[in-house]
Amino acid sequence: MEDIATRLCAALFSEFRRYDQRIRARQYVDGLLRANGRKSIANIASAVGAPHDAQRLRHFVTGSRWECTPLRRTLTRSLETTGGPSAWVLKPVSIPKTGEHSVGVGRHFSPDARQLVNGQQAYGMWFASARLTAPVSWRLRLTGRWNDDGAADTGPRDSVAGLLGDIRDWGDPRRPALLDLSGIPEQRSLAAGHLGARFPLAVRVGGHLEVTAGRPAPGGHGRRPAPLRRILEASPRLRDTRPATGPGRPATAFATALVRLADEGPDRGPLTALGVWHDPLRPPAEVWLSNARTVSPPALLGLTRLSEQVGRGWRTLGGSVGLRDFEGRSLQGWHRHMTLASCAYAISALTSTGAAGQSPYGGGAEVCELSA
């Protein structure tokens, strides 16, 4: 880990003009990797053997003058040297908080808990390949009194658009982006707004979303609006030929159909709908819409599995490097903490997979293309 941390931190922290900032950044990342329990500033400073530096580290994160964007851009490009992503994965996450004084805290629906919780609602963009996942950029949803403070981060639409803009600016825009919107109330407007753009996307939505068949569909749905899962249930199902992904987990069945979002005109090209079943007697466990034209159904199914991989990483490694541990009222401080915690995440992921400096694909991953 030390060699990987040294190489990655050297690349990232060259963005700092001042030597003391490079020292504090390395202390912070090392502390995130070493500290046990919650990654408070005091624990981070103690973990690197410098408890007297706690106040300096606090000032570095919340008060010093430096921007997150250059570090996030360099992190993205450094991860791409491991062979490039199969996809970019945008994941909404809920960060529970017991108090009310951390930036962005409020009541919101948590997609993971499937209930209202008190805490922060954030959106992360992840580099995702078959061997390596790591977050590279973040947005925080601000509502109510937090939004009144004039902070830049706001709701889902701006957050999703901002993260997709980051990828267009920093990463390989030919790789598709996966957006998990299944637990977000605004999913229909978000899906309609982004699937119409010239950017390869696959969006996970709820099965109740109303669509019309792109061509006359089995089951007599024709051109009438119908819940997406109904159209997929009437389509022929195929079996995933790969082995089950875990003990006791059945092989996956999937179906595809060409559809359009309800109320959209024929000038918008059809979308590929993908339904995924783990239990053939129940409704599809996942429903996706994609504007990628040349990706085969099995390849699209394989890409959507990266969303599961990101979710597991968020729940496990994300906790161990402190992605859920920032406490403070500063939005700028939150972004800086999340940037440095993303660096720590990448170091840990690179160490555990042995992916640093190696291409997990050899010849490269399949590139999706958009419909004209």
Buried (B, 14 or more C-beta within 10 A) or exposed (E): EEEBBEBBBEBBBEBBEEEEBBBBBBBBBBBBBBBEEEBBBBBBBBBBEBEEBBEBBBEBBBEBEBEBBBBBBBBBBBBBEBBBBBBBBBBBBBBEBEEEEBBBBBEBBBBBEEEEBBBBBBBBBBBBBBBBBBBBBBBBBBBEEBBEEEBEBBBBEBBBBBBBEBBEEBBBBEBBBBBBBBBBEEBBEBBBEBBBEEBBBBBBBBBEBBBBBBEEBEEEBEEEEBBBBBBBBBBEBBEBEEEEEEEEEEEBBBBBBBBBBBEBEEEBBBBBBBBBBBEEEEBBEBBBBBBBBEBEBBBBBBBBBBBEBBBEBBEEBBBBBBBBBBBBBBBBBBBBBBBBBBBBBBBBBBBEBEBBEBBBBEEEBBBBEBBE
